[in-house]
Amino acid sequence: MTKKQPKDTDSNKMWGGRFSDAPTDIMTQINASINFDKRLWRQDIAGSKAHCEMLVAQKIIPANDGEAILKGLDQVAEEIESGTFVFKTALEDIHMNIESRLKEIIGDSAGKLHTARSRNDQVATDFKLWVRGACDALVEKIEDFQNTLQKTCDAHKDSIMPGFTHLQVAQPVTLAMHLGAYFEMMERDKSRIIDCRTRLNKSPLGACALSGTGFNTDRSMTAKSLGFDGVMENTMDAVSARDFATEFLFCTAQCGLNLSRLAEEVIVWATPQFGFIKLSDQWSTGSSIMPQKKNPDAAELVRAKTGRLNGNLLQLMTVMKALPLAYNKDMQEDKTSAFENFDTVSLCLDAMNGMISSAEFNLPNMREAAESGFATATEIADWLVKNLDMPFRDAHHVTGQIVKLAETKNCKLAEIELDELQSIEPKITDDIYTYLKPETAIKSRQK
């Protein structure tokens, strides 16, 4: 049997005029969001201040009440910042916790703050402000990581390594070219986040519950005060839209996916079988039983966290997929996914940044690997086309025979004797050996 709260609980004081009975303990637990949405306290206070200033400017509330509200909100902010503020589950969310404390500080004037607004537009505004700030923070972290990638690329413009397809040696490349691909991925991630920020930057404040208000409010004033580019014109859309959140979740999931690809490469490169990279001890762990082990656990965890990032995107999309207009309580489940994805991808960016900036690259091993696996075979085919006017399909077939010969002899392509090459194609000259050097192959493709 569920236990009822006393009739005069804080929650009933806030919204319970229509109710005779208080919520049960379980209803209080499932209904409350304060354990996670208290993270929005800065945004909630900022939105409340902007709303208060607008109410005063529009002469909807007296100036002296507005002044008391603003001073009271400053005190609430100081208390939360200092850790002395007491968050109450019975008050459900950050909005009611702040309003309740404001009333304790300034008295009944606090109740005037909620004139011409609803928790529906209030939470949408708070959440948008938070996501906007998260976008800015992620752009900064991505740019820091890009700086690390760029420095590494600049230092390794001539560092030869094998390029892969299907994780098989394909053609010689440079380490700068390889890591530069991740620079470009991060650039696209940054662009997506900036686009997301641009789209979300319209204010829902003033839409109230769903259909606006009968008070003479100035939504443009609050939008400008909060740094929005304008207002959301349709008030029903304003309180019920969460596509800005799903878009943010996609951006973070995609960024995590790109980081996971680099993490996988670092893991493979760190194996003795590859030996391309040596991670700093600061970004590695050991084994509790095998003393020789040095594990790339940071990279493995970056790789693993894509599951969490992708799952949070799917979670919110599933919540929103069939909700009728306008606000529904289901939307309370929108914030934890965004909070977690921001925290997770921020951590992954920092981790990858630390790993790459402190890594040592084994250039001799990478160079040797670039000369193995017949990485310059395509250069032979291209040479045959350019110098013998051979159709590429024929050149491809001839090159395949040369590769088969090298496999039989267990040697590199450059180690095959000229007369052996000419036994396959008589017109081949010793000029072809120049094109079998990785440096020449790379240079020929740098246009």
VENLIN-V432892 format. One record per pair of residues at least 12 apart in sequence whose ideal C-beta (glycine too) atoms are under 7 Angstrom apart, sorted by the first residue. I is the first residue (numbers start at 1). GAP is how many residues later the second one is. Records with the same first field share a line. If there is no record, write none. Layout:
I = GAP + GAP
//
This chain:
2 = 22 + 23 + 24
3 = 21 + 22
4 = 17 + 18 + 20
5 = 17 + 18 + 20 + 23
6 = 16
7 = 15
9 = 13 + 81
10 = 78 + 80 + 81 + 90
11 = 12 + 79 + 80 + 81
14 = 77 + 82 + 86
28 = 61 + 62
31 = 61
32 = 57 + 60
33 = 59 + 60 + 299
34 = 53 + 55 + 57 + 58 + 59 + 60 + 63
36 = 299 + 300 + 303
37 = 56 + 57 + 298
38 = 49 + 56
39 = 300
40 = 54 + 86 + 87 + 90
41 = 39 + 53 + 57
43 = 83 + 86 + 87
44 = 50 + 51 + 54 + 82
45 = 28 + 31 + 32 + 53
46 = 83 + 180
47 = 75 + 78 + 79 + 82 + 158 + 179
48 = 25 + 65
49 = 21 + 24
50 = 172 + 175 + 176
51 = 62 + 66 + 154 + 171
52 = 14 + 17 + 18 + 61
53 = 13 + 172
54 = 163 + 164 + 167 + 168
55 = 60 + 61
57 = 161 + 164
58 = 158 + 159 + 160
60 = 55 + 56 + 155 + 156
61 = 51 + 54
65 = 44 + 47
68 = 38 + 41
69 = 33 + 37 + 40 + 41 + 44
72 = 30 + 33 + 34 + 38
73 = 29
75 = 30
76 = 22 + 25 + 26
85 = 16
95 = 24 + 27 + 28
99 = 14 + 15
115 = 100
116 = 92 + 97 + 99 + 101
117 = 88 + 89 + 91
118 = 90 + 91
120 = 89 + 90 + 119 + 207
121 = 83 + 84 + 85 + 86 + 87 + 117 + 118
124 = 80 + 114 + 115
125 = 78 + 79 + 80
127 = 118 + 207 + 208
128 = 72 + 76 + 116
129 = 97
131 = 69 + 113 + 114 + 117 + 207
132 = 65 + 68 + 69
134 = 208
135 = 58 + 61 + 62 + 113
137 = 209
138 = 55 + 207 + 208
139 = 51 + 54 + 55
141 = 205 + 208 + 209
142 = 44 + 47 + 48 + 207
144 = 209
145 = 41 + 204 + 207 + 208
146 = 37 + 40
148 = 205 + 208 + 209
149 = 30 + 33 + 34 + 207
150 = 33
152 = 27 + 204
153 = 23 + 26 + 27 + 30
156 = 18 + 19 + 20 + 205
157 = 17 + 19
158 = 16
159 = 15 + 16 + 17 + 202 + 204 + 207
160 = 12 + 14 + 206 + 207 + 210 + 278 + 279 + 282
161 = 12 + 13 + 14 + 17 + 115 + 205 + 208 + 209
162 = 207 + 208 + 211 + 213
163 = 15
168 = 205
169 = 200 + 203 + 204 + 206
170 = 205
171 = 204 + 207 + 270
172 = 198 + 203 + 204 + 266 + 269 + 270
173 = 269
174 = 268
175 = 186 + 191
182 = 76 + 80
185 = 73
186 = 72
189 = 62 + 65 + 66 + 69
192 = 59 + 62
193 = 58
196 = 48 + 51 + 52 + 55
199 = 45 + 48
200 = 44
201 = 27 + 28
202 = 26 + 27 + 28 + 29 + 30
203 = 16 + 19 + 20 + 23 + 25 + 28 + 29
204 = 28 + 34 + 35
205 = 14 + 17
206 = 13 + 16 + 25
207 = 25 + 28 + 31 + 32
209 = 30
210 = 25 + 26 + 29 + 116 + 117
211 = 24
212 = 23
219 = 12
236 = 89 + 90
239 = 87 + 88
240 = 85 + 86 + 87
242 = 78 + 89 + 92
245 = 71 + 89 + 93
246 = 67 + 70 + 71 + 74
248 = 90
249 = 63 + 64 + 67 + 88 + 89 + 92
250 = 63
252 = 57 + 89 + 90 + 93
253 = 56 + 57 + 60 + 88
255 = 90
256 = 49 + 50 + 53 + 88 + 89 + 92
257 = 49
259 = 43 + 89 + 90 + 93
260 = 42 + 43 + 46
262 = 90
263 = 36 + 39 + 40 + 89
264 = 39
266 = 30 + 33 + 89
267 = 29 + 32 + 33 + 36
270 = 26
275 = 87 + 90
276 = 85 + 86 + 89 + 90
277 = 82 + 84 + 85
278 = 81 + 82 + 84
279 = 17 + 76 + 80
280 = 78 + 79
282 = 76
283 = 15 + 71 + 72 + 75
284 = 12 + 13
285 = 12
298 = 53 + 57
299 = 56
302 = 46 + 49 + 50
305 = 39 + 43
308 = 32 + 36
309 = 32 + 35 + 36
312 = 25 + 28 + 29
315 = 22
316 = 18 + 21
319 = 14 + 15
370 = 68
371 = 41 + 67
374 = 29 + 32 + 39
375 = 63
376 = 37 + 60 + 62 + 65
377 = 22 + 26 + 36
379 = 56 + 57 + 62
380 = 19 + 22 + 33 + 52
381 = 14 + 15 + 18
383 = 49 + 52
384 = 14 + 41
388 = 39
398 = 26 + 27
401 = 23
402 = 14 + 19 + 22
405 = 15 + 19
413 = 23
414 = 19 + 22
418 = 12
//
